[in-house]
Amino acid sequence: MRSFDDLFEDESPTAKPLQHFKPTMSWRGFSQFEMAHTYANPDHLSKMRLRSELANVGQLSRNIKWKISARIDYDAIHDISNFYPLAVREDQRFEFSLRENYLDISRGDWDFRLGRQHIIWGEMVGLFFADVVSAKDTREFVLQDFDILRIPQWAVRTEYSKNDFHADLIWIPFATLDKIGKPGAEFYPFTYPPNAVFLDEDRSKRNPANSNYGIRLSQLVSGWDLSAFYYHSLDAAPTFYLVGGTPEQPVFQPRHDKIDQIGWTLTKDLGRAVLKGEFVYTDGRQFNVKRLFQPNGLVRQDVIDYALGVDFHLPADVRMNLQFIQRVFLDYDRDIFADKWENGASVFFHGKILRDIEAQILLIHSLNRSEWMLRPRLMWSLARNWRAAIGADIFDGPATGLFGRFANNDRVYTELRFSF
């Protein structure tokens, strides 16, 4: 089956520009049913979602091409159960969303993409580092497939390619921000203290005066794929401001601040292994502190995040990935909910156990404390275009930790997908 990008390639050297609008393919997409059961106390069904996505690509001329796509989600659990607060049910019951919808224009070594699009500057296993441009749907933390979890940005993108050099310039006039859901949802990102009150998210800075922009330069050098980038943005992830209340019941409001990020990535093919690395320095981000008398309950902390990983191709068509992860707070405040040096490691295995059955398992573990996330998964190719899966998402750690805050949300799930 050809990919959407394959369909953008003009394979005929004598092809002439099209005289009229003419799609190059029929509609493609998928429908997927997802069911999850959270077995922590109190145990309950936590998801019964039907998700359908459609996409089409085509061309207006040899150098002008387009893509349109959209998705509909309906989660029946919020109609058959009152387990979640009303705001959560309204937020997650039904959603129509535009996916990638853009126009591509090519001229020699230059390419221009205008519209709603994915801009992916990095991709490690399990977590995000150099992928700073993507907004994300974090209403299920990072448990969804990354192609579903990422939210496209409305952007003007200019790319220049020459030999082994590539330049990428982007401008995003209206920033798309993370979807964090509503308080009371299982994966709401701020869970401590448990009796806190939350105001509606402030997205008022989402305007052209706070537009995002960035540049990324890449070069292939002696087999090393190297890139460096700068990105100025309205932070897609919210910062939780302390705006009132009492020490017993503080009131917070999620807001979005301007940040600057500088980073680099590297990839090197080592034969039966591939080395990957991503490094990001973030200036301007604020973090919550334990002392409630601190103005806004926040302190500014410039941080360095990086990950080094190796992909191994093992016998019997087994893939193994090992990663070392670190976050460093450069101007460390002892009252933030983290150590100055936050270290972690991950291991990922994927392989076939039978002809039509694949298995994978991901473990991400803190090296500072007993805190981890474990994700086993089995997948079946049932028939042509049909795929089924079962799995589990298991968390442990302190209530203020990256994974420990979801320690009561352990779940098992199943999925059935039809692609067309």
Summary of the structure (lengths in Angstrom):
residues: 420
radius of gyration: 22.5
end to end distance: 10.0
largest distance: 73.6
contacts: 1249
relative contact order: 0.11
helix: 7%
strand: 56%
